[in-house]
Amino acid sequence: MKIIQVKKLEDCFDGSTIYEYEFDGFWTYEEIRRLTTLGDLNYYKDFPRPFFRLNGQGGMQIKGVEGENSCTVFFPKNRKEEMERILERHFKTTQNK
């Protein structure tokens, strides 16, 4: 999947920032599983709309729903730029798989 748009949603009291990432494709089970290279993945396949949550390195958190083309990403204040680069690199290296 390729990132096509990033929208800032809000700033939190603790200084972290929340963004919505939009992709050129939809979250599939395979795409969700690829996130395990970034941290600990929780996948709730039995939900009416299968939900995933990734607790990533450096405090980054990703939440989304299988079948949608976007997700919500939480970046910690003190490592925001670093975590953005890691996330963007992940999608650049996996978009052709």
C-alpha positions as CSV (number, residue, x, y, z in Angstrom):
1,M,0.0,0.0,0.0
2,K,1.1,3.5,-0.7
3,I,0.4,6.5,1.5
4,I,-1.6,9.1,-0.5
5,Q,-2.6,11.5,2.2
6,V,-1.8,12.4,5.8
7,K,-4.2,14.6,7.8
8,K,-3.5,16.0,11.3
9,L,-6.5,15.2,13.5
10,E,-5.4,16.7,16.9
11,D,-2.8,17.4,19.5
12,C,-3.1,15.7,22.9
13,F,-2.4,17.3,26.3
14,D,0.7,15.2,26.7
15,G,2.2,16.6,23.5
16,S,1.5,13.6,21.3
17,T,-0.1,14.1,17.9
18,I,-2.8,12.1,16.1
19,Y,-2.9,11.7,12.3
20,E,-5.1,9.9,9.8
21,Y,-3.2,8.1,7.1
22,E,-5.0,7.4,3.9
23,F,-3.7,4.7,1.4
24,D,-4.2,3.8,-2.2
25,G,-5.6,0.4,-1.2
26,F,-7.6,-1.3,1.6
27,W,-6.3,-3.0,4.7
28,T,-6.1,-6.7,4.1
29,Y,-5.2,-9.4,6.6
30,E,-1.8,-9.6,4.8
31,E,-1.1,-5.9,5.1
32,I,-2.1,-5.9,8.7
33,R,0.2,-8.8,9.5
34,R,3.1,-6.9,7.8
35,L,2.8,-4.3,10.6
36,T,4.4,-6.8,13.0
37,T,7.8,-5.5,11.9
38,L,7.0,-2.3,13.6
39,G,5.8,-3.6,17.0
40,D,3.2,-5.7,18.9
41,L,0.1,-6.3,16.9
42,N,-3.4,-7.0,18.3
43,Y,-5.9,-8.2,15.7
44,Y,-9.5,-8.7,16.6
45,K,-10.9,-10.8,13.7
46,D,-14.1,-11.7,15.5
47,F,-15.3,-8.1,15.7
48,P,-18.1,-7.2,13.3
49,R,-15.5,-5.1,11.5
50,P,-12.1,-6.7,12.2
51,F,-10.0,-4.2,14.1
52,F,-6.2,-4.0,14.6
53,R,-4.0,-2.0,17.0
54,L,-0.3,-1.9,16.9
55,N,1.8,-0.7,19.8
56,G,4.9,0.3,18.0
57,Q,8.5,1.1,18.9
58,G,9.1,4.5,20.4
59,G,5.5,4.9,21.6
60,M,3.9,5.0,18.1
61,Q,0.4,3.4,18.0
62,I,-1.6,2.5,14.9
63,K,-5.4,1.7,14.9
64,G,-7.5,0.6,12.0
65,V,-10.2,-1.6,10.5
66,E,-9.6,-4.3,7.9
67,G,-11.3,-3.4,4.6
68,E,-10.8,0.4,5.1
69,N,-8.2,2.5,3.3
70,S,-7.1,4.6,6.3
71,C,-5.9,4.3,9.9
72,T,-5.2,6.5,12.9
73,V,-1.6,6.9,14.0
74,F,-0.5,8.3,17.4
75,F,3.0,9.8,17.5
76,P,4.7,10.6,20.8
77,K,5.9,14.2,21.2
78,N,9.6,13.5,21.7
79,R,10.0,11.1,18.8
80,K,7.4,12.2,16.3
81,E,9.8,12.9,13.4
82,E,11.7,9.6,13.9
83,M,8.4,7.6,14.1
84,E,7.1,9.3,10.9
85,R,10.2,8.3,9.0
86,I,10.0,4.7,10.3
87,L,6.3,4.4,9.2
88,E,6.9,6.0,5.8
89,R,9.9,3.6,5.2
90,H,7.7,0.6,6.1
91,F,5.2,1.5,3.5
92,K,7.8,2.2,0.8
93,T,9.4,-1.1,1.4
94,T,6.2,-3.2,1.5
95,Q,4.1,-1.5,-1.3
96,N,5.5,-3.9,-3.9
97,K,5.1,-7.2,-1.9
